[in-house]
Amino acid sequence: MNPKQAAGPAPRHILLACTQRIGDVLLATPLARSLKRAWPAAEIDMLVFEGTAGVLAANPDIAQVIAVAPRSGFAANLRLLRQLWRRYDLALTPLPTDRARLYCWAAGRQRLGFLQPRWQERSKALLLNQWQHFDDRDTHSVSMGLRLAQLLGVAPSFDVVPPQLAPQPLEAFLDRHGGLVDIPFCVLHPCPKYRYKMWPQTAWSGLARWLIERGLRVAFTGSAEPAEMDYVDQIARRLPGGVVNLAGTLSLAETAELIRRARLYIGPDTVVTHIAAATGAPTIALFGPSNPVKWGPWPHAWKRIESPWQRHGSARQGNVLLLQGPGDCVPCLHEGCERQRGSRSDCLDALTLEQVTQAAAEMLSG
């Protein structure tokens, strides 16, 4: 599809299918914004897995969020396909998954998506009117999604849109969440979903002490998963006053608002770190096995289709400093040294407290 075709009748109803992890949903918001700016009168619905919709809270570009169970049976999927059947002028997905393509096939009169560059995938092109090969290594997730905007002849928007709170007095919000009113504070998010992305607990305790010694309050954030709450609580209990443990108490929208007002945010490769980068807050991202080219946090002011990050080495772009662990194997692109989600990652274990505090000093001074 070329730009001249995009100048034809504007789609009135658009479905963006993003049935994958919560980070994929957040990083699809630049594509949604591109479509909304091209066709302001269009209603854009987003189809996501249950448990990921919170990252779209109060997103002004999305008319409706449709949440489906990640492991739904044949009957439930058939009902959904019937409900979606040709309801949309345009359906598209930034993911190369069979399920997302199937939803687009059912829902859209015009259908765009991706195929893996394997010969077995060619038959799946029948589900789509337009497609491109998916690059899972050398193209950022944001940039990958925006290739669909290019197929449509739509100007790309590079804004990752964080979840937002409904209007409320800021002071009341901060006072309710730890008394963080009129005082400088930093946000630390120690616990990602998977073990192989973790920085050691003792290092987080040392970092919090370093910040407190410089007159800053420290707010810990984390999900409501019991294991994650316990992980953060173990760190917080080692510390003196000046710490507020908010793990398990905030929605993603509340977390985003807290980070937006912080002097500094520090976290691992997790969706909250992507949210922090999108708010414009000074952000330090701790990376080990993950590929920064593909998954590095998208800086707030980055307005280029190219990835902000190289594969090897620490770097700063705008409000984000990406700090990569050491090692010739970094990034290995695997799930830790043992190749499974519960694995340790030597590169993150070897990332020293001094390296992180030096990065924090740089960001705070800026």
C-alpha positions in Angstrom: 0.0 0.0 0.0 1.5 3.3 -1.0 0.8 6.9 0.3 -1.6 7.6 -2.5 -3.8 4.7 -1.4 -3.7 6.1 2.2 -5.2 9.3 0.9 -8.5 7.4 0.0 -11.4 6.9 2.4 -10.3 7.2 5.9 -10.9 4.1 8.1 -13.6 4.8 10.7 -12.9 1.7 12.9 -9.5 0.3 13.5 -8.4 -2.8 15.5 -4.8 -3.0 16.8 -4.2 -6.6 18.0 -1.3 -6.9 20.5 -1.9 -10.2 22.3 1.5 -10.6 23.9 3.4 -9.4 27.0 2.7 -6.0 28.7 5.8 -4.4 27.3 4.8 -5.2 23.8 1.4 -3.5 24.5 3.1 -0.3 25.8 5.6 -0.2 22.8 2.7 -0.5 20.4 1.3 2.9 21.5 3.4 4.9 19.1 1.7 3.0 16.2 -1.7 3.8 17.8 -0.8 7.4 18.0 0.4 7.5 14.4 -3.0 6.1 13.3 -5.0 8.5 15.4 -3.0 11.6 14.1 -3.5 10.5 10.5 -7.3 9.8 11.0 -8.5 11.8 14.0 -12.1 10.7 13.6 -11.3 7.0 13.6 -12.1 4.9 16.6 -9.1 2.7 17.5 -9.7 -0.4 19.6 -6.9 -2.4 21.1 -7.1 -6.2 21.6 -4.7 -7.4 24.4 -4.3 -10.2 26.9 -5.9 -9.9 30.3 -3.5 -8.5 32.8 -1.9 -6.1 30.3 -4.6 -3.5 29.8 -3.4 -1.4 32.8 -0.6 0.0 30.7 -3.2 1.6 28.5 -5.0 3.5 31.3 -6.6 6.8 30.0 -4.7 6.5 26.7 -6.3 9.2 24.6 -5.8 7.4 21.4 -7.7 4.2 22.3 -11.5 4.1 22.2 -11.9 0.6 23.7 -9.6 -2.0 25.2 -10.7 -5.6 24.5 -9.0 -8.1 26.9 -8.9 -11.8 26.2 -7.6 -14.7 28.2 -4.0 -15.7 27.3 -5.1 -19.4 27.4 -8.6 -19.5 26.1 -10.0 -22.6 24.6 -11.4 -23.4 21.1 -15.0 -22.4 22.0 -14.0 -19.1 23.6 -11.8 -18.2 20.6 -14.6 -19.1 18.2 -17.0 -16.8 20.0 -14.5 -14.0 19.9 -13.8 -14.4 16.2 -17.6 -14.3 15.5 -17.8 -11.1 17.6 -15.0 -9.5 15.7 -16.0 -10.7 12.2 -15.5 -7.8 9.8 -16.3 -5.1 12.4 -13.3 -3.0 11.4 -12.2 -1.2 8.3 -8.6 -1.9 9.2 -7.0 -4.5 11.5 -3.3 -4.7 12.1 -0.8 -6.3 14.5 2.8 -5.4 15.3 3.4 -9.0 16.4 4.4 -12.0 14.2 2.2 -14.5 16.1 -0.5 -16.8 14.7 -3.1 -15.7 17.2 -2.7 -12.0 16.5 -2.9 -12.6 12.7 -6.0 -14.7 13.1 -7.7 -12.0 15.1 -6.8 -9.5 12.3 -8.1 -11.8 9.6 -11.4 -12.1 11.3 -11.8 -8.5 12.3 -10.6 -6.4 9.4 -11.6 -5.8 5.8 -8.0 -4.6 5.4 -5.3 -6.5 7.3 -1.7 -5.7 7.9 1.0 -7.6 9.9 4.3 -9.4 10.0 5.7 -12.8 9.1 8.8 -14.4 10.4 11.4 -14.8 7.6 11.0 -18.5 7.3 9.5 -20.4 4.3 7.0 -22.1 6.6 5.4 -18.7 7.2 4.5 -18.0 3.6 1.1 -19.7 3.8 0.2 -17.5 6.7 0.4 -14.5 4.4 -3.1 -15.5 3.2 -4.5 -14.0 6.4 -3.1 -10.6 5.5 -3.5 -8.1 2.7 -0.1 -6.5 3.3 2.8 -7.8 5.3 6.5 -7.4 6.0 9.2 -9.7 7.4 9.6 -9.3 11.2 13.1 -8.5 12.5 13.6 -9.7 16.1 17.2 -8.7 16.4 18.3 -5.5 14.8 15.1 -3.3 14.9 13.6 -1.8 18.0 10.1 -2.9 18.9 8.8 0.7 18.5 10.4 1.0 15.1 9.0 -2.4 14.0 5.5 -1.4 14.8 5.9 1.9 12.9 6.8 0.0 9.7 3.1 -0.7 9.5 2.4 3.1 9.6 4.8 3.3 6.7 2.9 0.6 4.8 -0.2 2.8 5.2 1.6 6.0 4.1 1.0 7.4 7.6 3.6 9.7 9.2 5.1 8.0 12.2 4.6 9.3 15.8 7.5 8.3 18.1 5.6 8.9 21.4 5.4 6.0 23.8 2.3 6.9 25.7 2.5 5.9 29.4 -0.6 5.1 31.4 -2.2 8.1 32.9 -4.2 9.0 36.0 -7.6 10.7 35.8 -7.2 14.3 36.9 -6.6 14.7 40.6 -4.7 17.1 42.9 -1.0 16.1 42.7 -0.3 17.0 46.3 -3.1 14.7 47.5 -1.7 11.9 45.4 1.8 12.3 46.7 0.7 12.7 50.3 -1.4 9.6 50.1 1.5 7.6 48.7 4.2 8.0 51.3 4.1 11.7 52.2 6.1 12.6 49.2 5.1 16.3 49.0 7.6 19.1 48.6 10.6 16.8 49.1 13.0 15.4 46.5 12.7 11.7 46.0 13.9 8.9 43.7 12.0 5.8 42.6 13.7 2.3 42.7 12.1 -0.7 41.0 14.2 -3.6 42.1 12.2 -6.7 41.0 11.5 -7.6 37.4 9.1 -10.4 36.6 11.9 -12.9 35.8 15.0 -13.8 37.9 17.4 -13.5 35.0 16.9 -9.7 34.8 17.6 -9.1 38.5 20.3 -7.0 40.1 21.4 -8.3 43.6 19.4 -7.3 46.6 22.5 -6.1 48.5 23.3 -3.8 45.6 19.8 -2.2 45.8 20.2 -1.7 49.5 23.5 0.0 49.0 22.1 2.2 46.2 19.2 3.3 48.5 21.6 4.2 51.3 23.7 6.2 48.8 20.6 8.2 47.8 19.4 8.8 51.4 22.9 10.1 52.4 22.4 12.7 49.7 19.2 14.0 51.2 16.8 12.1 48.9 13.8 10.0 49.9 13.6 6.6 48.3 10.3 5.1 47.1 10.3 1.4 46.1 7.8 0.2 43.6 6.8 -3.3 42.5 3.9 -5.4 41.4 1.3 -7.0 43.7 2.8 -10.5 43.1 3.6 -12.0 46.5 7.1 -13.0 45.6 7.9 -9.6 44.2 6.4 -7.8 47.2 8.5 -10.0 49.5 11.7 -9.4 47.4 11.2 -5.6 47.8 10.3 -5.9 51.5 13.5 -7.7 52.2 15.5 -4.8 50.7 13.4 -2.1 52.5 13.8 -3.8 55.9 17.6 -3.4 55.7 17.4 0.4 55.4 17.0 3.3 57.8 14.4 6.0 57.6 13.9 7.8 54.4 12.3 4.8 52.6 8.8 4.4 51.4 7.8 0.8 50.2 5.0 1.1 47.7 5.3 -2.3 46.2 1.9 -3.8 45.5 0.0 -0.7 46.4 0.0 1.3 43.1 -1.6 0.8 39.7 0.6 1.3 36.6 -1.0 4.7 36.1 -0.2 5.7 39.7 3.3 4.4 39.3 3.8 6.4 36.1 2.6 9.6 37.9 5.0 8.9 40.9 7.9 8.5 38.5 7.0 11.6 36.5 7.6 13.7 39.7 10.8 11.9 40.8 14.3 13.3 40.6 15.5 9.9 39.3 14.2 6.4 38.4 16.4 3.3 38.4 15.1 -0.1 37.3 16.0 -3.3 35.4 14.6 -4.4 32.0 10.9 -4.3 32.8 7.8 -2.5 31.6 8.0 0.0 34.5 11.4 1.1 33.2 9.9 1.7 29.7 7.1 3.7 31.4 9.7 5.8 33.3 11.5 6.6 30.0 8.2 7.6 28.4 7.3 10.0 31.2 10.5 12.0 30.6 11.9 11.3 34.0 15.6 10.9 34.3 15.9 7.1 34.0 18.7 4.5 34.5 18.0 1.1 33.0 20.1 -1.9 34.2 20.6 -4.3 31.3 22.2 -7.7 31.2 21.2 -10.5 28.8 18.6 -8.5 26.9 19.2 -6.9 23.5 19.2 -3.1 23.9 18.7 -2.6 20.2 15.4 -4.4 20.4 14.3 -3.7 24.0 16.1 -0.6 25.3 13.8 2.0 26.9 12.6 4.5 24.2 13.8 8.0 25.4 11.0 10.6 25.7 12.4 12.9 23.1 13.7 10.3 20.6 12.2 11.2 17.2 14.0 8.8 14.8 13.1 5.5 13.4 16.5 4.0 14.2 16.9 2.4 17.6 18.4 4.7 20.2 20.8 1.9 21.3 23.7 -0.2 20.1 24.0 -3.8 21.1 27.2 -3.5 23.1 28.1 -1.0 25.8 26.5 1.5 28.1 25.2 4.8 26.7 23.0 7.8 27.3 20.3 9.1 25.0 18.2 12.0 26.3 16.5 11.2 29.6 17.7 7.6 29.6 21.1 6.1 30.6 21.3 2.5 29.7 23.9 0.7 31.9 25.0 -2.7 30.6 26.6 -5.3 32.7 30.2 -6.5 31.8 31.3 -9.5 29.9 32.3 -10.6 26.4 29.1 -12.6 26.1 26.9 -9.5 26.8 24.2 -9.4 25.6 23.8 -13.1 25.1 20.1 -12.7 24.1 19.2 -15.7 26.3 17.3 -16.0 29.5 20.3 -15.8 31.8 23.4 -18.0 32.1 21.2 -21.2 32.5 18.9 -20.3 29.6 15.7 -20.2 31.7 13.7 -17.5 33.4 14.7 -18.5 36.9 18.4 -18.3 36.0 21.1 -16.0 37.5 22.8 -13.6 35.1 26.5 -13.1 35.8 26.6 -9.9 33.9 24.1 -8.3 36.2 25.7 -9.8 39.3 29.0 -8.2 38.2 27.5 -4.7 37.6 28.9 -2.9 40.6 27.3 -0.5 43.0 29.9 2.0 42.2 29.0 1.9 38.5 25.4 2.6 39.3 26.0 5.3 41.8 28.3 7.1 39.3 25.6 6.9 36.7 23.1 8.2 39.3 25.4 11.1 40.2 25.6 12.0 36.5 21.8 12.0 36.1 21.1 13.9 39.3 23.6 16.6 38.4 21.9 17.0 35.0 
